[in-house]
């Protein structure tokens, strides 16, 4: 899969506190800013997309380059909803390092072309999030297997 500089970045949502992105989400947004070369940036997540857009715009991304997807509540919905917006693109997905495997599993299952860019997880958030992912990844794999069995 060949990624083009014009393929959109997709930043997956994460915790927002009092209308401001939390540390983990800021790491994703900062990674997107480092990767940004004028392409669209899709910010995705219910209750998260608005503050994400504000964060990017305040740091110099033109508002017309930021696409808000405000409905997704899970990794698979983030991917599905963004894919509907740009069905022919390779989504350049930004998420935290611990979340890359599960994101790749969902993209594979959904048949969505992605290139994943891991953002560094803040040190103090690593234990809790890596532990959560130890449980969430097999759960997602089982959901995917079930969906494939059911057809």
C-alpha positions, 0 to 999 in steps of 0.5 A: 500500500502506497501512502500519499502526502495527500492521504488524510491523517486520522487522529483517534479520540481519547480522554478529554477533561473539562473540554481539553485533550488529556495527556494521551490525546495531546500526544496523538495530536502532537504526532499528527502535527509533526506528520502534517503536510497540508493534508486533511486531518480527521479528528474522530470521537464522540465528545472528543472531536471538537476539542481535538479540532480546536487544539489543532487549529490553535496550533496553526492547522487551517480550520478548513483542513480539519474534518470533525467526525463527532459520532464514533465511540470505539476504534472500529467506529473511528475507522468506519466513519472516517473511511466513509468520509474518504473511501478511496484514501489510505488513512494515516492513523495516529494513535498511541503505541499500545493501541496500534495492534488493536487498530490494525486488527480492526482495519484488517477486518473492515478492509480499510487501508491504513498506515499506522503512526504510533504516538508515545504514551506518557510514562505515567499512563503506560501501566494502566493503558497497556494493562487495559490493552492486554484485555481489550485486544483479545476481546476485539479479536474475539468480536472480529472472529465472531463477526467473520463466523456469522458472515 
